[in-house]
Amino acid sequence: MRLINTDTLELEEYFGSDIPAYAILSRTWGKGEVLFQDWIDRGLREAKPGYRKITMACNYASGHGHRYLWVDTNCIDKTSSAELTEAINSMFTWYQRSTVCYAYLEDVPLVEFVKSRWFTRGWTLQELLAPEELIFFDRQWQKLGDKSLHLSKLSEATGIESGYLDGSKHLDDACDAEKMSWVSHRFTTRVEDMAYCMLGIFNINMPMLYGEGEKAFTRLQQEIIRNGDDQSIFCWTWHQDTPDEWSSILAPHPSSFSNYRTTPSSPVILGRRIEPYSITNQGLRIRLPILSTWSYFLTILGVGDFRDQFL
């Protein structure tokens, strides 16, 4: 793991148990970001527009006793596919283990801070959930308050129950469809990142295959099914953006979960314990109760609504 020394502004590399305490910067990408190759050349990095936000974060961190800072733009060599894959699979953990996370909101004043584009991006979802301590800053690096101060406002703006935001509830307590709903109104620049930004939230590891497009989200759902038995993963809604030719039981996009409302998954359906199911080379193999009507069939999932009725 590469870290910026907040006193010297040089990169230092650490491994395993030798990784020191560090602060971490969260922000949305803009034009002129400083990449790993830029940072090596002092003159080049100082000429980039993105240099200021990094130095301001370093100054704040150093002034509050943090010797190291991690920033995704220049601490990851994105020209190495192996390093990028490792970093993306580790990123949730890195944010989780940080001493403090600084969320830099450069586009809104305090009174409207939840309208920042920071709250619309896919990658910043894990940056909101993972850190124990999260502090918000405006463009001038004036402190806007921490996550606990704005908890109710954050919960209302994101649709995420406050317990998951303050850590009083574990992410494992949320069903799969509920987690998907958290990202359903967000977006990423690259199509594949809509899946990759959710890896840590689902505690999933998988290789990065940029160029696979929407197949990345299908792979994510398949991995979720392989690693659990939560049938809410099938509780998505067909909407106008769903491709006409879509015929899979898996959702085509996280936005398909935008209408989902919190419902608990159940280990029992109609008095019968849910049997294990799996993804095979021919599709999904699953045993479910079937109800027959005059024109179609209905199947009952092990997911209950607020009235304890099954879906």
N, C-alpha and C positions, 0 to 999 in steps of 0.2 A: 504494500500500500504506500503510494507516494503522498507526502504531506508537505505543505508549504511552511517553512519556518517563519513565523510572523515577525521575527526581528530582522532576519537577513533577507527574507523573501526568496530564498533558494529552496529547491525541492530536495527532500530527503526521503529515502526509501526504507521501509520497515516491513518485517514479516512476522506473522503469528503472534506469539505472546510478547514480542518486543515492541509491538505497536504502542506508542505512547497515547496519553489522553489528547483529544483534539476537538476543536469546534468544527462546524461544517456549514457551508453556505448553500442556501437554496434560493433560486431565482429562475426566471424564464430567460431563455436564450434570446439574444438580439443580434444586430449586425456588429461585426468586428469583435467577436469573442476571441479571447486569447487561448490558443490551443497548446498542447504539450510542446510541439516543435517551436512555437513562438516563444514560449517561456524560457527556453534555453538561451535565446539571443536577447539580452537585456534591452538593446535598442529597439528591437522589433516588438517586444512585448509592451514597452512603454508607449509605442505609437498606436496601439490598438485601442479603440473606444472602450472595450470591455475591461481594460486594465484597471480603471479607476474603481470599479465595484469590488474588485479583488483586494486592492490595496486598502480600501476603506474597511473592508471586512477584517483584514489583517490588523489594521490599527485598532479597531474596536476589540478584537480578540486579545491582542497583546495587552491593551489597557485593562483588560479584565482577567489577566492571569493565564491566558491560554497561549501556549507556546507554538501550537501547531493548528493549521487550518486545512481542511480538504475541500477542494472545488472540482467538480466533475470535468469542466472544460480543459484544464491544464494539468490535472493530476492523473489523467488516463491517456495513454497513447492509443488513439482511436485508429491509427494506421495498422495496428496489430489486431487481427480478428480474434485471436486467442485471448489477448488481454481484455478486449472489449467484452467478450462473452463472460469472462470471469468477473469483470467489474459489474456488469448488469445483473448477474446472478447473485452478487454479494451486496449490491447497493442498499437494499432494505436493511440488512444487518449493519452496514456501515453507518447509516443514519440512526439506527436504533442504539448503537454503541457510542455515539457521539456524546460529549459532555453537554453541548448545547448546539442548537441549530439556529442560524440566522436566516430568516425569510425576508429577502429584499424585494419590496414592492415599489417599483420605480414609476408607476403610472397613475396612482390615486392618492388623494389626501386621506387623513385619518377617518373622517366621517363616512367615507365610501370605500374603506379599505377592502371589504369583502367583494367589491366589484372589480378588483384587480384581475388582470388576465392570469395571474398566478393561480387563481381558483378555477380556471378553465382548462388547464393543461393536464394531460395524463400523468406525466412524470411527477408532478408536485403532489399527487395524492399520497404516495408513500412518504413523501417528505413532510406531509401534514400529520400522518398517523404514526410513523416510526419513532421520531425523537421524543424523549421524555420531557425535555425542555425546548420549547420553540418560541423565539422572540421575533416579532415583526418590526420592520424598519421601512421608513419612507425613502424617497429619492435622495434626500439630504442626510440620510443615515440618522434621522431622529427616531428614537424608539417609540413605537406605537403600542407597546404592551405585549404580554406573552399570551400563549394559548389559553391558559387558565382564566385570564382576565376577560377574554372575548369568547368564552366557551359557548354560551347560548347563541350568540350571533353566528359563530362558526357552524354550529349544528344546524341552524335554520338555513344558512346559505348553502351548505353542502349536502344536506339531507342525511347526514351521518349522526347517529345517536351519540350524545355527549359522552357516554361511558367509553366509547371506542376512541374518542378524541383525547380524553384525559388519562386513559390507561386503566380506569377502574374495571373495564370489561376487556377480556382478551379477544383478539381478532378471531380466534377459533370459535368464539361463541356466535359469531355472525354466520348465517348460512351462505352458501355459494352465490345464490341469486341476489342476496342483499349486498354482498361485496361488489358484484357486477353492477348493481344499480348506482353505486358510488362513483363509478367511472363512466357511466352511460352518457352523461352530458358533457364530458370532457373530450379533448381531442389532442392528437399528436401530429407533428409534421410528417412523419413517415408512418405508413399504414401498419407496418409490423409492430411499431412501438405501442399500439393500443393493446397488444397482448403482452409484450415484454415489460411494460410498466407495471403489470399486475403480478409478476412472478413472486415477489417477496410477500405480497399481501395474501397470496394463496400458499405460500411456503413451497413453491414449485421451482425446480431447476430444469432448464432445457436449453439447448444450443440456439444461438442467434443465426438466422438464415435470412439476412436482408436480401430482398428480391422475391421472397415467397408471397408477399402481399397478404391478402386476407386469410391465407392458409395458416398464418401464425396464430390467429385467434382460434381456429379449429384445433390446432395442436395443443394450445393451452387448455382448452376444454377437455380434450382427450387425456391430458396429464392429470387434470383435476379429478376426472372420473377414476383413473387408475389409482389415485392416492386417497380416495375416500368413498363414502356411500351416500352422500347428500343429494337427494333427488331434486332439490330445488334448482339444480343446474339446468333442468329441462323446463323451468318455468319462465320462458321468455315469450314475448308477444310479437306476432307478425304485424308489421306496419308498412307504410307506403314506400319506405326505402329498401325493404326486403326484396332481393332479386326475384323476379317472376319464376325463374327456374329453380329456386332454392327448394330442396326436397329433404334436407337432413334434419334429424331430430335435434342437432346442435344449432345454436344461434349463429347467424352470420356476422354479428357485430355486437359490441357491448351495449349499444343504444337499444338493442332489442329487449334489454332488461329495465328500461327507463320507467315503465309503468309498474314495476314490482313494488309491493308494499311488504314491510317486515312480517314474515310468517315463520314460525318455527318448523324445522324439519322433525320428522317423527320416525322412530325405529320400528313402528308398528303400523300396518294398514289393515283396517277392518278386523282387528284382533289377531292378525297374522304378522309375525316378525318379517321385516324386509329381508329378502334373500340377496346374497352378493350378486353383483352384475359386473359386466366388463366390456371393454372395447376389443373387438376381434378384427381379423383381417377382412371380415365381411360386414362389419358394422357393430351396432350395440346389441349385446345379448342380455336381456333383462326379463324377469317374470313379474307381471303386474296384474291386478284384478281388472277384468274387462266388463264393461256394461254395454249391452246391445240395445240400440233403438231402431226405429223403423227405417232410418236412412243412414246411420253412421254408428261407429263404435266410440265409446269413451273409456279411457283408462284412468285409474286413480293413482296418484303419486303420494309418496310418504311425506307430504308437506301440508301442515294444517294452517288455517287462517285464524284470525283473532277470535272466531267463534268455535274454534276447535273442529271446524269442518275441513275435510280433506279436499285437495285440489286435484 
